[in-house]
Amino acid sequence: MSDKKKKDYVVNADGSVSVKIDDKNITIREPVVRDRLAVADIKSVDVIEITLLSNLTGLTIDEIEGFTWKNFHKLSQAGLHFSSFLD
């Protein structure tokens, strides 16, 4: 038996990531350079993360801020698939 935790997301053939939150499938598209530029002047790591997730999913910032912590964590973990984007 493997000790690895099962991922809560699926990597799609087009490079996007899908995560199921409640009864909704949310797709996080692969970031492009303009996504990085959109958050370049933001100082707060939390605001950067929420803004990026909004840009990459099409969800509004208000929708993301309304998620339970558990669901936000699932979405955030799926978004970390692209973590090298912020390095």
N, C-alpha and C positions, 0 to 999 in steps of 0.2 A: 504494500500500500504506500502511496506517495505522501510525503509530508507537505507537498506544495499546496497552497491555498488555490482553490478554483477562482479564476478571474470572473468578475461580474460583467465583463464586456467581451465582444467579439470583434476581431479585426476583419474588415471586409476587403474584398479583392481590389477595390479602388483606393485603398489606404485609409478610408474612414473607419471609425469605430462605432459600434452600436452597443447601447446599454439599455436594459429594461428597468424602468422606474415605475413602480405600481403597475398599471396596465398599459403604459405607453412606452413604445420603442423610441429612443432618442438617438439620433445619429450625430456624431461629432466629426465634422469634415476635417481633412488634413489641413493644417495651417499653411498659409502663404505669407510672404514677406510683409504684405500690407497689414496682416494681423499683428505682427510684431511691432510694426510702426504705430499702430493704433493704441498701444499701451506703453509706448516708450517713455512718456513723460509722467506716468502714474507712479507715485511713490509707494503706495500701500500694496503689499503682496496680495492681500485678500481682494482688493479692488481689481488688481491685475487679473487674478484668477477668475473672478466672476465676470469681468468684462470679456476676457478671452472665451470663456465657456458660452457666453451669450452670443458673441460673434460667430463661433464655430458651430453652434447648434441651431441658431435662429430663435432660441427662447429669449424672452425679454429678461432684463436684469431683475425686474420685479418678480417674474415667475421663478427664477433661480433663488432669489432671496426668500421666497415662500416655501421652498423645499424643507422637509424635515432634515435634521442634521444627518441622519442615516442615508437619506436619498442624495443629499448634497455630496456626501462622502463617496457614494457610488459613482456619481457623475464626475467628481474630481479625480477619483482613481482611474477612471476610464480616460480622462483627459491627460493624465500623466503618461499615457502611452506615447505622447508627443513631447515628453519632458526635455529632450535635447533641444527643442525649439527655443527654450528660454535660456539656454546656456550661453 
